[in-house]
Amino acid sequence: MISWLKGKIIQKWHVSSRKGVVLNVSGVGYEIQLLSKQIDVIDNCISQQFWIHEIKREDCTNLYGFKYINQRDLFRIIISINGIGPQIGMVLLEDFEVNKLVDAIQSKNIDILTNSQGIGKRIAERLVVELKEKLEQFKDKKKTTINIQNTNSSIHYDRYLEEIKSILNSLGYMDNEIKDSIKIIITNKKENSVLINSLTEE
């Protein structure tokens, strides 16, 4: 099973409400459906990486890609419910960030779930009933993040520096350009630490 892919986007596609890309991985083009909010901010011919869920059927194989592993993992749990297909999972993750969707399900907020296109009351109720015991892994990760922020902000800051380096590298920036950018961030560490913490306190 394909779980992760990295390559360059050579084409974007749009069929009905579905959007995706063709990703060139070592000379092989993989057609991947993505969330619209993610595909709208990426460029062709730029190296990208996605966490993948693969669904094999008799007549075809479909790949669903996500920028973050917790999105992919929550998607898998959602479609494990009998009668709920991948497009419903994509709609929910399009409309909600992972922590917001988990909160809505665990708090039994049927009204907010039914605001998503194609999510009726019956589906929302099934999500609440069948997933209430299956989302602790996401809740625990959220608590861990909060604890890190409160007890050791320097670790939190360093982790974001590494993420920034990785993002700049994936966008094709040279090592010296990345070093210069990081140097600017470090010079203003106090101000940037406050900003980073404020952006993650959700």
C-alpha positions as CSV (number, residue, x, y, z in Angstrom):
1,M,0.0,0.0,0.0
2,I,1.2,3.5,-0.9
3,S,1.5,5.6,2.3
4,W,3.7,8.6,1.3
5,L,4.9,10.2,-1.9
6,K,7.3,12.9,-2.8
7,G,7.8,14.4,-6.2
8,K,7.2,17.3,-8.5
9,I,3.7,18.3,-9.6
10,I,3.4,18.2,-13.4
11,Q,-0.3,18.8,-13.7
12,K,-3.3,19.9,-11.7
13,W,-6.8,18.5,-12.5
14,H,-10.3,19.3,-11.7
15,V,-13.3,17.0,-12.2
16,S,-16.7,18.1,-10.8
17,S,-16.0,19.0,-7.2
18,R,-12.8,17.0,-7.0
19,K,-9.4,18.5,-7.4
20,G,-6.0,16.8,-7.6
21,V,-2.6,16.7,-9.1
22,V,-0.3,14.4,-11.1
23,L,2.8,13.9,-9.1
24,N,6.0,12.8,-10.9
25,V,7.8,10.4,-8.6
26,S,11.0,9.0,-10.2
27,G,9.4,9.2,-13.6
28,V,6.0,7.7,-12.7
29,G,3.0,9.9,-12.6
30,Y,0.6,9.4,-9.6
31,E,-2.8,10.9,-9.8
32,I,-3.8,12.1,-6.4
33,Q,-7.0,13.7,-5.1
34,L,-6.2,16.6,-2.7
35,L,-8.1,19.0,-0.5
36,S,-9.0,22.1,-2.4
37,K,-7.6,24.3,0.3
38,Q,-4.2,22.6,-0.1
39,I,-4.0,22.4,-3.9
40,D,-4.8,26.1,-4.2
41,V,-1.6,27.1,-2.5
42,I,0.9,24.8,-4.3
43,D,2.7,25.4,-7.6
44,N,3.4,23.2,-10.6
45,C,7.0,21.9,-11.0
46,I,7.7,22.3,-7.3
47,S,8.7,19.3,-5.2
48,Q,5.9,18.4,-2.8
49,Q,5.2,15.5,-0.4
50,F,1.9,14.0,0.6
51,W,0.6,11.4,3.1
52,I,-1.4,9.0,1.1
53,H,-4.4,6.8,1.6
54,E,-4.9,4.2,-1.2
55,I,-8.2,2.6,-2.1
56,K,-8.2,-0.3,-4.4
57,R,-11.3,-1.4,-6.3
58,E,-11.9,-3.9,-9.1
59,D,-11.9,-1.3,-11.8
60,C,-9.4,1.3,-10.4
61,T,-7.1,2.5,-7.7
62,N,-7.6,5.9,-6.1
63,L,-5.1,7.9,-4.1
64,Y,-6.1,10.6,-1.6
65,G,-3.3,12.9,-0.5
66,F,-2.8,15.1,2.6
67,K,-0.1,17.6,3.6
68,Y,-0.3,16.4,7.3
69,I,-0.3,12.9,8.6
70,N,-3.0,13.6,11.2
71,Q,-5.3,14.6,8.3
72,R,-4.6,11.3,6.6
73,D,-5.1,9.3,9.8
74,L,-8.4,11.0,10.7
75,F,-9.6,10.5,7.1
76,R,-8.9,6.7,7.5
77,I,-11.0,6.6,10.7
78,I,-13.9,8.5,9.1
79,I,-14.2,6.2,6.1
80,S,-13.9,3.1,8.3
81,I,-17.6,3.7,9.2
82,N,-19.8,1.5,7.1
83,G,-21.6,3.6,4.4
84,I,-19.3,6.6,4.7
85,G,-17.1,7.0,1.6
86,P,-14.0,8.9,0.9
87,Q,-15.7,12.0,-0.6
88,I,-17.5,12.6,2.7
89,G,-14.2,12.3,4.4
90,M,-12.6,14.8,2.0
91,V,-15.5,17.3,2.5
92,L,-15.2,17.2,6.3
93,L,-11.4,17.7,6.2
94,E,-11.9,20.5,3.6
95,D,-14.2,22.4,6.0
96,F,-12.5,21.6,9.3
97,E,-9.1,21.6,10.7
98,V,-8.4,18.3,12.5
99,N,-8.7,19.6,16.0
100,K,-12.0,21.4,15.2
101,L,-13.5,18.3,13.6
102,V,-12.5,16.1,16.5
103,D,-14.0,18.7,18.9
104,A,-17.2,18.8,16.9
105,I,-17.6,15.1,17.0
106,Q,-16.7,14.6,20.6
107,S,-19.0,17.4,21.7
108,K,-21.8,15.9,19.6
109,N,-22.3,19.2,17.7
110,I,-24.6,17.9,15.0
111,D,-25.5,21.3,13.7
112,I,-22.0,22.4,12.8
113,L,-21.3,19.0,11.1
114,T,-24.4,19.3,8.9
115,N,-23.1,22.7,7.6
116,S,-20.8,20.7,5.3
117,Q,-22.1,19.9,1.9
118,G,-23.5,16.4,1.7
119,I,-23.5,15.8,5.5
120,G,-27.0,15.3,6.6
121,K,-28.3,14.7,10.1
122,R,-28.1,10.9,9.8
123,I,-24.5,10.9,8.7
124,A,-23.6,13.5,11.4
125,E,-25.2,11.3,14.1
126,R,-23.3,8.2,12.8
127,L,-20.1,10.1,13.0
128,V,-20.8,11.1,16.6
129,V,-21.9,7.7,17.7
130,E,-19.3,5.5,16.0
131,L,-16.3,7.7,16.4
132,K,-16.7,8.9,20.0
133,E,-14.3,6.2,21.3
134,K,-11.8,6.4,18.4
135,L,-10.4,9.9,18.5
136,E,-8.3,9.8,21.7
137,Q,-5.1,9.8,19.7
138,F,-5.9,13.2,18.3
139,K,-7.0,14.5,21.6
140,D,-3.8,13.3,23.3
141,K,-1.6,14.9,20.6
142,K,-3.4,18.2,21.1
143,K,-2.8,18.0,24.9
144,T,0.9,17.2,24.3
145,T,1.3,20.3,22.1
146,I,-0.3,22.5,24.7
147,N,2.0,21.1,27.4
148,I,5.1,21.7,25.3
149,Q,4.0,25.3,24.8
150,N,3.4,25.9,28.5
151,T,6.5,24.1,29.9
152,N,9.2,24.6,27.3
153,S,8.7,27.3,24.7
154,S,12.3,27.0,23.5
155,I,11.7,23.4,22.3
156,H,8.5,24.7,20.6
157,Y,10.5,27.5,18.9
158,D,13.2,25.1,17.7
159,R,10.7,22.8,16.2
160,Y,9.2,25.6,14.1
161,L,12.7,26.6,12.9
162,E,13.2,23.0,11.6
163,E,9.8,23.1,9.9
164,I,10.7,26.5,8.3
165,K,14.0,25.0,7.0
166,S,12.2,22.0,5.5
167,I,9.5,24.2,3.8
168,L,12.1,26.5,2.3
169,N,14.2,23.5,1.1
170,S,11.1,22.0,-0.5
171,L,10.4,25.3,-2.3
172,G,13.9,25.1,-3.9
173,Y,15.7,27.8,-1.9
174,M,19.5,27.4,-1.7
175,D,21.3,26.6,1.5
176,N,22.8,30.0,1.9
177,E,19.3,31.6,1.3
178,I,17.8,29.4,4.0
179,K,20.6,30.2,6.4
180,D,20.1,34.0,5.9
181,S,16.3,33.6,6.5
182,I,16.9,31.6,9.7
183,K,19.5,34.1,10.9
184,I,16.8,36.9,10.6
185,I,14.3,34.8,12.5
186,I,16.9,34.0,15.3
187,T,17.8,37.7,15.5
188,N,14.2,38.5,16.4
189,K,13.7,35.3,18.5
190,K,11.8,36.9,21.4
191,E,9.2,38.6,19.1
192,N,8.9,35.5,16.9
193,S,8.4,33.2,19.8
194,V,5.5,35.2,21.0
195,L,4.0,35.2,17.5
196,I,4.4,31.4,17.1
197,N,2.9,30.7,20.5
198,S,-0.1,32.9,19.7
199,L,-0.7,31.2,16.4
200,T,-0.8,27.7,18.0
201,E,-3.0,28.5,20.9
202,E,-6.2,27.3,19.4
